[in-house]
Amino acid sequence: MSSTLNGKTVIVIGGSSGIGAAVAKAATARGAQVVLAGRRLAASVENGVRSEPVDVTDAASLQRLFETVGRFDHLVYTSGPSVRAKPLIETDLSEAQDNFNVKLWGSLRAIQLALPFLDERGSICLTSGQLGRKLAAGQFIKTGINAATEALGKQLAKELAPRRVNVISPGVIDTPAYAGLGEEQRLAMFAKAGGALPVGRVGQDEEVAAGYVLAMENGFVTGAVIDIDGGGLL
């Protein structure tokens, strides 16, 4: 059975590494024309994948991206800040605002500016995380951003129909997001986190990417939050 992504144009914002890069790889393998967009990327084409620079905190930068690409079929938003876990009493709220500006307001800017270019039967995939519903002390920023993203996805699925809007919610995934840890510390953290899950391990970025592909390809999925967390919310 041929992929419904074959010949379609997919923009992945936040695609320079980790989950975004894995989504780009998976979509390309299914015949899509992929545009990776990120703050650390320069305009280029490599292995059939086009890269474009974008700053999600800057509306003009996003506008340039969509004007450069033109008409497209699917928008995937995986941009997210590195959030430090701290109690509210110890948190500089301007730092929290910066975090929200990238992941929540950034996704809203991107969607708003993308709409004139996004096919009326296209789709949007947002990214949350299990901390939106699995509460932990010191994680109020991630909880707030992820919970808001999931509510936003459902609301926009109604407002933007027939375009489809879905949210992918990853659990603990082995990605460069943990590159700041030493190798021994990282592996110990993964072993502890994975050992507490029903599947007995942490996830891989290609497993999460499969969720975005599902949301793009299945025309009967909208307003969904797709948990890919190894049972972390159980």
ABEGO torsion letter per residue (X at the ends): XBBAABGBBBBBBGAABEAAAAAAAAAAAAGBBBBBBBAABBBBBBGGBBBBBBBAABAAAAAAAAAAAEBBABBBBABBBBBBBBBAAABBAAAAAAAAAAAAAAAAAAAAAAAAABBAABBBBBBBEAAAABBBBGAAAAAAAAAAAAAAAAAAAAAAOABBBBBBBBBBBBBAAAAABBAAAAAAAAAAAAAABAAGBBBBAAAAAAAAAAAAABAABBGBBBBBAGGAAX
